[in-house]
Amino acid sequence: MSVGNVSYWGYPVLACIIRREENGYNLQLMRLIDEYYTRYPFYGVRRLTGWLKNEGYKVNHKRVKRLMREMGLYAIYPKPGLSKGGDGHKKYPYLLKGLVIGYSNQVWSADITYIRLNQGNMYLMAIMDWYSRYVVSWSTSITLDVGYCLEALDKAIGKGCPEIFNTDQGSQFTSDVFTEKLDGAGIRISMDGKGRVFDNIFIERLWRSVKYEEVYLKDYKTVREAESGIRKYLEFYNNERLHQSLEYKTPATLHFQ
């Protein structure tokens, strides 16, 4: 091959192949991290790195940390500085400690979780009523921007308003456009510390159900296929799935009782 063609057969093509292989490897690692974190949310970066190494994967804690950040995952224990919100965003106190939850629409909470696809990933955001565990609204996106969170919030508020709305201190929920919409509806805002999964425990249990009863049993190839599967599952979750903690009632039965 002549020197004039080296750019075709040389570095640019090789770099493209390397990037493709690295991206595929990262997706494989993210699938493993997602499953293991769902089972053991108290595992942080170093424990997950150690587990992956023990399973034979070449990885260091920097890569695991970067992938977990991309997935929006944090270990449940509080760490220094994790309770800080985004730059310039107002911080709100956690209002649910010791609060007795006694009726529907008293407290709603929202969260985001990583959903794996066959060749990629997407994110699911849901808003849940704490009393009934009813999923009031949900939306999906291939990015972690605030737009799809606002879409779910608009749908939820169109059905009614809670007294308190609780989230973590992720940038989507601390953004001015999100908190202003809650303020404008007269809803009190509550925020737990970033990394404190147990402050929002009911929606974390929802994620476990969604993943073990739907996502991990399927191999979604496209976003559309994933959305269809999740839609059917959440309809089942709300209207048919009996909850032991609800005395074997469905969320919909309790929510609209």
N, C-alpha and C positions, 0 to 999 in steps of 0.2 A: 504494500500500500504506500503511495507516495506521501511525502511530508505534507503536501497541501491538503490531504484528507485526514490528517491526524486528529483534527477537532471532531470528526465524525466517529472515529473508532476509539479515540483516546479519552481524556479526562471527563468531558461533559457527559458522555454516555455512561461511563463507569460510575460517575457521581450520581446519575439518575438511578442506576441499578442499586447502588448502596443505600440511597434514600428510601427507595421502595422496600428494600429488605428491612431497613431499620424501622420504617413505619409499620410493616407487618409484624415485626418482633414486638414493637411497642403495643400494638393492638392485642397481641397474645398476652403480654404482661398485664395489660389493663383488664382483660377478661378475668385473669387469675386474681388480681388484686380486688376486683369488684366482688367476686364470689367469697373470697376469704374475709374481706372486710365486713361483708353482710353478716357472716357468721360470728366474727370477732371484732366488733367495732372499737374495742379498746386497744387494738394493735396499731401502733404508730409506725413511722417510717422505718426505723431500725429493725423492729421485729418483723415487719413484712419483708424487708430486704433479706434478713437472715433466713426466713422461711423459704423465699424464692431461691436463694443459694442452695439451701438444703435439698430443694426439689430439682437442682441441676441447672438452674438458669443463671446465665452470666449477667449480673446486674450490680449496681452500687447504689448507695442510699441517695445520691444526688438524682439519679434517674427515677427512682421510686418516688421521691419527694415531688419531682416535676410532674410525673404522671398522676399522682394523687391530687396535686393542685389542679391539673387539667380536668380531673374527674369531679372536683369539688368535695373531696373526702378529707376528713380530719379525724384523728383519734378522739375518743370521747372525753379524755381527761383534760382539764384546763391547763394551758401553758402560758407563760409570761407573754403579754402583749396581744394574745389572741382575741381579747374582748374588744379590741379597738375596731371601730367601723371604718368605712372608707374615708379618705381625706376630705375634710370639709363637710362631712355629713353629720347630722345631729344624732347623738346616741340616746336611746330610750331605755328605761329600766325594765327589768323582768318583773311582770305584775302577777305571775301565776303561783308563786311560792305560797303554799298554805291556803290557796283559794279553793273553796268547795265548788265543784262544777255540778250544777243541779238541773240544767235545762238546755235545750237546743238554742243555738245562736247566742249563747253567753260568751263562748270563746271559739274563735277559729284559729287555725295555725296553717302555715304554708312552709313548704320545703321543696328542694330540688334534688333529684337523684340521677345518676348515670345509668343509661340503658344501652347495652351493647347490641351491635348489629353484626351481621356476618362479615362485613368489610367496612367497619367504622363504628360510630357511636352517635347517640343523640341524648337529649336531656328531657326529663319529665318533671314538671312542676305541678303540685296538687295543693288544693286548699281543703282542709278537713275541719268538720265540726267536732270539737273535743268531746262533747257529751254523748253524741250518738255514733261517732266515728264515721259519719256520713261524708263522702267525698263530694263537696259542694261544686267544685269546678276543677278542671285540669287543662294543661296544654303541653305541647312538646316543641322542641327546637333543636337544631343542629349546632347552635352556639349558645353561650351563656350570657346573652344580652338581656336587657330588661323587657324588651318588647313582648315576648310571649308570656311573661309574668303579669304584665299589665292586661293582656288579653284574658287570662284566667281570672284576674281580679275583677275586671269589668263584668264578666259573665256571672261571677259569684254575687257581686253587689246588686246585679239585676234581679237576683232571687231574694234578697234580703240583706240585712246588715247585722254583724255581731256587735257585742259591746266591746270586746277586746280582740285584737288581731295580733297573734304572736308569730315571730319569725326568728331566724338567727340573724347575725349581723353581716350577711353576705352583701356584696355591692349592689345586687339587684334590689334587695329589700331596703337598703339604707339610702337608695337614690332618692333625690328630691321628688321626682315625678311619681314614685311609688308611695312615699309617705304622705305627700300632699293629697293624693287621691283618698287615702284613708282618713286624713284630717278633715278633708272636705265633706266626707260622709259622716262625720261625728264619731268615728271609731277610735277608741283608745289603743295606742300602739305599745306593744310589749316585745322586747328583744332579749333572747338568751345570749350567753357568751359563745363566741365562735369556738367550735370544738366540743361544746357541752351538749352532746346528743340527747342526754336524758332530760334536758329542759323541754324537749319537744318529742317526748317518748312515743306518743300515740301515732304520729306520722312516721316515725322510724319503724314502728311495727307494721304500718301499711307498706313501707318499702320492702320489708322482708316477705310479706305476703305476695306482693306483686312479683317479686323476683323468683321466689321458690315455687309459686303456684302458676306462674305464667312465663316470665322471661326466660328462665333457665331451662324450661321444658321446650322452648321453641328455638329456632335459629333464624331470626328475622333477617331477611336479605335486603329489605328496603325500609325507608322511613314510613312509607305508606302502609306496608305490611305490619310494622311495629305499632303504628297508631291504631290500626284496625284491631289488632290483638289486645292492646291495652284498653281500648274503648269497650270491647266485649267483656274483658275481665272486670273492669271497674263497674260496669252495669251489674255483673254477677255479684261483685263485692258489696255493692250498695243494696241490692234488692233480693239476693238469694242466699248469700253466705251467712250462716249462723255464727255468732260470736259468743264464745263462752263467757267473756267478760260482760256481755250484754244480756246474760241469762238466756242465751240461745235465741235471741231475737236478731233480726237483720238491722243494719244501720238505718235503712229507710223507714222501717216500722217505728223505730224509736224517735227518729228525727221528726217525722210528721205526725207522731202520736198526739 
